[in-house]
């Protein structure tokens, strides 16, 4: 029996005498913009914000102060042609929260019979005063001897010269809602709508 020949490893290849070459690099990715037909952007100069998951995009800040009123045109000062009531801008009016608290307190005291309803005449519009004079008073205002407590008064100013008041009145452990709309007329706040719940 003859022995199998032993295989020896191949000798290393002789080094190339030319310059060394690196293996070819993979091709770089390129961004290709493909124009797609569609409606143009509303504002071409405004950059588009991309929504990135996990990152919150800041909201634009709201404009300062209430919006201007569009239902009544501004009347120039000293206009002698019109003798009716003139609406007043917010900058020329006092704090609506103090006026709203006073209005709600006086209204509830008048409904409870602690003061005459005529004391509200300078604070409300003529139509509202007539409605309050002929309205039945809420039962919770007139019954019992527990004092009326005004726990919170909140103000919202949707437009210039208008304030919406919401308040919570408490009596005998029960809470009742009161809402009012104030409008700036002739340099002061005047209530034009009132809801007592």
Phi, psi and omega in degrees: 000135183261145181282144179291141180293144179277131178267129178259149180298152181290142179293147180298149180288144179292144180299146180287145182277347182274183180292151179285138179242136179276156178296152183295139179282150175292151182292140179285147177284140179237144178271122180246121179275122180251119179285124178249142179290139179177175181291149179289158176296154180297311180235108185292333183277348182270125181290150180275132178270133178268139177273118180257126180300136178089346180248133180270134176270132182292140177278148178293146182290140178291156179295147182290137176076175180288158179289157178289151178283135179251349183277341179229125179288148178290137180256131180296148180294141179081016179283110184272353183285335183241124183255006182281179178294145181244133178285151187242143179286158184298325182296338182261008185247154177286182181297122182289336181291318179294320179293319179295319178297317179296317181298313181295319179297313180296321180295314181293324177291325177291321177294329179280353179086013180273345177211156180289147181292341180294342179289348177273351188299324182280348183261343185240165178287159181302320180294320179291322178297320178296320179292321179291326181293325182264000184273145172289141181282145177299142184297323183292338178283327188264336185268150177082167180248002179294141182289151174276128179243131178261107189272324181210143176229122180242148184234136173230132180246092184289323179222169182296125178085012178228133177229133177252125186253135171231135183221159176240120178254136180241138176209124178061037178082000179248146181253142180225142182267143176227132179229144181214153175242123178252139175233141179282113181229126177054042174083008178212163178282138176225132182281129179247348177209141182215134178228122178247119184263000000 
